[in-house]
């Protein structure tokens, strides 16, 4: 590890903890470049699937979601396939029987999860949070396209105080905010988190101790299930049938760093 790298990390860690929304904004701009990859022949990767799916998610927990194929901060092809974050599909299936009143999605991007969950839980109100104005506009459009705009509101940033206001009743809280989860998930400042089901993407590639610090805050109140990344098999997704194997693997590639995992935190009181 170089001295310059250690110095950068020394500066970034306290900034990320003190200003989580600003740090997430900076990272979102960097990750936005991941969606602009090209396929063989120069055709945008999502276009291949748009022709096959007619703009509907083909598989997975959000199958049938009308999706425009323009991702913000991540690749969109896997979302059209329905393989996006396949590691979480089992967890989402386990939550399908819950009667959530509120869903809060911090780091909503263009709304794949926020709108998909609004469809899956038709009585829930959804708060979709993203620091990027284009992401909030895209999320609002996706909600309109899927007939859930009356139950979804957008916000530019999250904080413990805001989570305390939002996370009332039976609440599902999702976080994918590029390391800002450490500054946002503060149960001592947001007691309502004690009753929330929390699904958080943990960004240890930014800080090797981040997972441990975040999860330690919930050991007395939540049961934790950790999920690691899994390989992708094109044969598991019928919509890819007939494509060249290498090309199909590219469509499934989410371009993720290795040191990344998810945690599902379920309140002990509920169990």
N, C-alpha and C positions, 0 to 999 in steps of 0.2 A: 504494500500500500504506500503510495507516494506521499510526501509531505504536503504537496499542494492539495491532494484529495482530503487528507485529514484536516487541513485548515478549512476547506470548503464545508466539510461536514460540521466542524466546530461552529461555524457561523450559521449554517442553515438550521441546525436542530433547535436552538432557542427561538429563532424566527418562526419556525413551523409551529412550535408550541404556543407562542404568543399571538401569532397572526395566522391561524389555520386557513381562513378563507382566502387571504392574499396568496399564501403558498400554493393552495389548490389552483388558484387562477393561473399562476405562472406555469405549473405543471400541465394544466389543461392545454395551454398553448403549445407546449412541447409535444404532448401526445397527439395533438390534432394531425400531425404529419403522418401518423401511422395509417390513416384511412386512405391515403392517396397512392395506392399501389396499382399497378397495371397488370393485366393478364397477358397471355400469349396473344399476339396479334394486336396489341395496343388497346384492347377493349377493357373498360373498367370492370373489375371483378364483380361488383354487385349486379351489373347489367346481365351477365350470364344467368344469374338466378332470377332476376326480374322477369326474364322471358319465360322461365320455367314455372315460376310461382305466381305470376300475375300480381306481384307486389304484396303477397301474403306470406307470413312466416310459415314455413312448411312443417316443422316438427317441434317437439319440446313443449314446455309448459305454456308457451304463448302462441301455439299453433293457431293460425287464423287471424292473427294480428295484422291489420293493414299497415305495412311498413314501406316508407318511401325509399329506403335503401341509402340514405345519406346519414352516415354516422358522424358523431362529433366526439373526438377523443379516443376512438377505437375503430376497429375494422368492422365493416357492415356485412360482409358476405356471410360470416358465421351466424349473424343474427337472422338473416333471411333463411338460412338452412334450418335454424332453430337449435344449432349445436353450441351457441355462445354460452360460455361458462357452464358446460355440461356437468361440471363437478357439483353444481348447486341444484341440479334438477331433482335429485332425490330429496333434498332438504325442502325444496318448494312443494313437492308432492306431499310431504309430511305436514306442511302448514296449510294445505288446501282446505282442510276441514275446520280450521279456526274461523271464528266470526270476528274478524278485525273491523274496528270502527274507524281507525285512522291508519294510514300508511304514509310514512315520511321517507323520501328517497333523497339522500344527500349525495350530490354528484350525479344528477339524473341524466346529464348530457341531452341527447335528442329525445329521451323519454321511453326507451325500450322497456325498462323495468317499470317505470312509473305508470305508463299507460297499460302495459301488459298486466300489471297487478290490479289496476283499476277495473279491467275487464274480468279478471279472475275473482275479484271480491266486489260484486256489484252494489253492495250497500256501504262500502268504505269511502271516506273522504281521503284525498291524496294531496300531500304537499310535496312538490317537486322542486328541489333546490339545486341551483348551479350558478357559479359566479359569472359565467359567460352569457351575455345577452342573446347571442345567436342560438345557444343551446336552449334557453328558456323559450324563445320564439318557436324553435323547432318542436319542442316538447308540447307547447300549446297547440300547434298545428296537428301533431300526431294524435293528441287527445280529441280534437275536432274530427279528424278522419275516422276515429274509432268510436265516436258517440259517447265519450265520457267527459267532455269538457266541462259539464256542469258540476262535476265532482272533483275537479283537479285545479289547484292553484299553484303558481310558481313563486319562488322567492330567490333572492340573489345570494344569500349567505345563511349559514347556520351557526349557532353558538349554544352553549349550555342553557342560557336563559331562554332562547327561542325553543329549544327542545322541551324545556319545562312547560312552555305554553302549548306546544303542538302535541306532545305525546301523552294525551289524556285518554282514559278508557282503555279498550283493548287495542293496543298499538303495535304495528310492525315497523321497525326502523331499519332502513338499509343505508349503508355508508360505503361509497367508493370515491374517496376524496384525496387520493394521492399522498397519504401520510398525514393529512390534517385530522384524521380520526383521533389522534392523541390529544389534540387541543379541544375537540368537540365532545368526545365521550368523557365527561367529567361528572360521575354520579353524585359527588359531594356538592356540586352546584346545580344539578338537575335531578332531584330525588325521584321524579316521575320515571326515570330510566329503570328503576327497580322493578317496575311492572311491565316493561317492554320486552318483546321478542326482538332481538337485535341480530342482524346479519351484516357482518363487516368484512370488507376486503382489507387484509393486513399487508402493508407495504414494507416488508423487511429488507427489500433491496435498497430502500432509501436509508434505513437505519436498522442494523441488526438486532437491536434490543427493543424495537417498537412493539412487537407482538406481546412480549412478556410484560411490558409496562402497562399496556392497555388492558390485557386480560386480567392482570392482577387486581384491577379495580372492581371486578365483578365476581371474584371467587366466592364471596359470601352471599351473593344474591342470585347468581345464575349458574345453570349447568352449561358447560362449554363443549361443543362438538367442533373439532378442527377438521378442515378438508384441505387436502393437498391437490396440486395440479395433476391431471391425468393426460395420457396420450390420446390423440384423436384418430379414429378409424373411419375412413370414408365409407366403408361398406355398411356402417351402422345407419347411414342416412340415405333413404331411397331417392331423395330428390337429386342426388349426385350420380345416380346410376347412369352408366354410359360415358361418363367423362374420363379422360385420361387420369390414371392414378396420381401422377405428380400434380396435375392441375387441381384435382379434387382436394388433395392435401393442402394446397395453397389456399383454397377457398375456406378451409377449416382453420387455417393458421391465425391465431389471435395475437401473435407477436408479443408474447408476455415474457417478462424477466423470470428467471428461475426461482428466486427467493420471494415467492408470493403465495399466499394461502388465504383461506377464508375461515371465519369463525361464526358459528351459530350459537347465540347466547339465549337461553330460555329461562325465564324466572323460576326459581326454586319454589316460590310461594304457590304458583299455578300448578306445579306438579305435585 
